[in-house]
Amino acid sequence: MRIALRTGGGRGVYELAGRQGDKHACDLFDREIFYELTPRITIPGRAKASLLQGKPRITLDEKQKTTHFYRLLAAVLLLPKPKREFKKTHGARLLMFESYSMTAIKVDVGEIATNRVVLRPTDLLLENADNLREKVDFAQRMSRIALLWEAASTQTTPFATLVQNHKQAISISNPDYKQIERRAHDISQALQTEGDPLPGAEQKLGITDLGEDARPLEPPTQFTHEAQFGVEDDDSPLQARIKRVKQWRQLAVRGAGGSRFRREVATIYNYRCLFSGQRLPRLEVTDSTGVDAAHILPWSTHDINSPRNGLCLNKLCHWAFDEGVLRLRYEQKAATYILEVPDEVRTEAARATFDIDYFDSLTGPLPVSRLPANQAAWPSVTYLAELNRFMGGQVR
């Protein structure tokens, strides 16, 4: 499904079109739209999709001080300000102030309630009238923004304060979108650029180890101009949530912080898989250990690489945890961590003749002996609850 710019005539209008699993765009009409920037940050769109003169337009709530989502997204991601009038976008460089339009925003469907729907942006298509086109991976760019916020929180320079202000404007419960745009503009102005300010901001705050996240934007592979207004996505909302968590986890393990996290988690668990109890340290005849450090909350902007946000798991259990085949929760009354196979997984496993016996053998209360000796390093109960809330489709 996508939010797309229809460029014919005037300034252009945005519409919601396509399908996510068995949910069609028309199923979301006349509900207030919310946007999930990360599973910890969901903001009101102050807009609805509805049929206007037979066409699926997105219209803003005129009673509230707001702006279109394309401008808000650009400000959140520290992209140069885009222009809605596609025919007026020109230039040899795409990522320049008002030199491009955000012509499509691919979204997953999150929560659907009676009066609201939560949409999760996944990819952005940027184009100009001179036939330049680039794709932005939303989670990848948002992960860089989260790293920028984290770096700024440890510094007291004037520029770090600007970045902290940017985070604060986005993170409050009822954000002022004009304020978010102003904060993004302040950062660009401080860097004296009308182009992409993010690389300069990262350099200013000493962020150097970004791996593949810092690579140039790619020409779009999924987006084509001809198919711009009709995405058909066979993934169900649940499958989309699992894919999103996996993507955030892949982003979370990069860099020096990720390497330190892997070492610390393996060490405090003594190379023992929390789910199976197997101890699998590196042998002289092997290149690596048999366990991984799995993030609980890969999208967290705080303590993302703290051992309390990690689990030591063997390779198969790590896969099962990432895919949602195994789910860990904390039982407050019994003060026990409990491992489960979710009901929806059992149903699908029976349908696909998927062998679930091994995972079933692991379920139930986990022995305290498998947990770190220091209780302060035990898996965060809060983080587990937040992960399970998200995987269950419940969005704040």
Long-range contacts (C-beta under 8 A, 24 or more apart in sequence): 1-25, 1-106, 1-107, 1-108, 1-109, 1-119, 1-231, 1-233, 2-104, 2-105, 2-106, 2-107, 2-228, 2-229, 2-231, 3-58, 3-69, 3-70, 3-104, 3-105, 3-107, 3-119, 4-103, 4-104, 4-105, 4-228, 4-229, 5-70, 5-84, 5-86, 5-101, 5-102, 5-103, 5-104, 6-229, 7-86, 7-87, 7-101, 7-103, 10-85, 11-84, 11-85, 12-84, 12-85, 12-86, 12-101, 13-57, 13-58, 14-57, 14-58, 14-68, 14-69, 14-70, 15-49, 15-55, 15-56, 15-57, 15-58, 15-229, 16-49, 16-56, 16-58, 17-56, 17-229, 17-230, 17-231, 18-229, 18-230, 18-231, 18-232, 18-233, 19-231, 19-232, 19-233, 20-108, 20-109, 20-233, 20-235, 20-236, 20-237, 20-240, 21-109, 21-233, 21-234, 21-235, 21-236, 21-237, 21-239, 21-240, 22-236, 23-109, 23-112, 23-237, 25-49, 25-56, 26-51, 26-56, 27-112, 28-109, 28-112, 28-117, 29-56, 31-112, 31-113, 31-114, 31-115, 31-116, 31-117, 32-115, 32-116, 32-117, 33-58, 33-116, 33-117, 33-119, 34-116, 34-117, 34-118, 34-119, 34-395, 35-69, 35-72, 35-118, 35-119, 35-120, 35-121, 36-110, 36-118, 36-119, 36-120, 36-121, 36-395, 37-76, 37-121, 37-142, 37-170, 38-142, 38-146, 38-248, 38-299, 38-301, 39-244, 39-245, 39-248, 39-299, 39-386, 39-390, 39-395, 40-297, 40-299, 40-300, 40-301, 40-386, 41-170, 41-171, 42-118, 42-395, 42-396, 43-170, 43-175, 44-174, 45-69, 45-119, 65-176, 65-177, 65-178, 66-177, 67-177, 67-178, 67-181, 69-105, 70-101, 70-102, 70-105, 71-177, 71-181, 72-177, 72-180, 72-181, 73-102, 73-105, 73-121, 73-124, 74-102, 74-184, 75-177, 75-180, 75-181, 75-183, 75-184, 75-185, 76-142, 76-145, 76-170, 76-180, 76-184, 77-136, 77-138, 77-141, 77-142, 77-145, 77-198, 78-145, 78-148, 78-166, 78-184, 78-187, 78-188, 78-196, 78-197, 78-198, 78-201, 79-126, 79-136, 79-141, 79-196, 79-198, 80-188, 80-194, 80-195, 80-196, 80-197, 81-181, 81-185, 82-126, 86-127, 86-128, 86-129, 87-129, 88-129, 89-127, 89-128, 89-129, 89-130, 90-128, 90-129, 90-130, 91-128, 91-130, 91-132, 92-130, 92-132, 93-195, 94-126, 94-127, 94-128, 94-132, 94-133, 94-134, 95-126, 95-134, 95-195, 95-196, 95-217, 96-194, 96-195, 97-188, 97-194, 97-195, 99-128, 100-126, 100-127, 100-128, 100-132, 101-126, 101-127, 101-128, 102-126, 103-127, 103-225, 103-228, 104-223, 104-228, 106-222, 106-223, 106-231, 108-233, 108-235, 108-237, 108-240, 108-241, 108-244, 109-237, 109-240, 110-237, 110-241, 110-393, 110-395, 111-393, 111-394, 111-395, 112-237, 118-395, 120-240, 120-244, 122-244, 123-220, 123-222, 123-223, 125-220, 125-223, 125-228, 126-217, 127-225, 133-219, 133-220, 133-223, 133-225, 134-217, 134-218, 134-219, 134-220, 135-217, 135-218, 135-219, 135-220, 135-221, 135-222, 135-223, 136-217, 139-244, 139-247, 139-248, 139-251, 140-213, 140-251, 141-198, 143-213, 143-248, 143-251, 143-252, 144-198, 144-202, 144-210, 144-213, 144-214, 145-198, 146-299, 146-301, 147-202, 147-207, 147-210, 148-198, 148-201, 148-202, 148-205, 148-207, 149-301, 150-301, 150-302, 150-304, 151-205, 151-206, 151-207, 152-205, 155-205, 158-190, 159-187, 159-190, 159-201, 159-204, 159-205, 160-205, 162-186, 162-187, 162-190, 163-187, 163-201, 163-205, 167-301, 209-254, 209-255, 209-256, 210-254, 210-255, 211-254, 211-255, 212-254, 213-251, 213-254, 237-393, 238-324, 238-344, 238-393, 241-390, 241-391, 241-393, 242-322, 242-323, 242-324, 242-391, 245-298, 245-322, 245-324, 245-387, 245-390, 245-391, 246-322, 246-323, 248-298, 248-299, 249-294, 249-295, 249-298, 249-322, 251-298, 252-295, 252-298, 252-299, 252-304, 252-305, 253-293, 253-295, 257-304, 257-305, 258-305, 260-305, 261-293, 261-295, 261-305, 261-306, 261-307, 261-310, 262-292, 262-293, 264-293, 264-307, 264-310, 265-293, 265-307, 265-310, 265-311, 265-312, 266-291, 266-293, 266-312, 268-307, 268-312, 268-372, 268-373, 268-374, 268-377, 269-312, 269-370, 269-371, 269-372, 271-312, 272-312, 272-370, 273-312, 273-313, 273-314, 273-317, 273-370, 274-311, 274-312, 274-313, 274-317, 274-366, 274-370, 274-371, 274-379, 275-311, 275-313, 275-314, 275-317, 275-320, 275-321, 275-326, 275-328, 275-339, 275-362, 275-366, 276-314, 276-317, 276-362, 277-367, 277-370, 278-314, 280-314, 290-314, 290-315, 291-315, 292-318, 294-318, 294-321, 294-322, 296-379, 296-380, 296-383, 296-384, 296-387, 297-380, 297-383, 297-386, 297-387, 300-383, 303-380, 307-372, 307-377, 308-376, 308-377, 308-378, 308-379, 308-380, 308-383, 309-379, 309-380, 309-383, 310-379, 311-379, 316-358, 317-362, 320-359, 324-391, 325-356, 325-359, 326-359, 326-362, 326-363, 327-388, 327-391, 328-366, 328-379, 328-384, 329-384, 329-385, 329-388, 330-379, 330-381, 330-384, 330-385, 331-365, 332-381, 334-365, 336-365, 336-366, 337-365, 337-366, 337-371, 337-379, 338-363, 338-364, 338-365, 338-366, 339-363, 339-364, 339-366
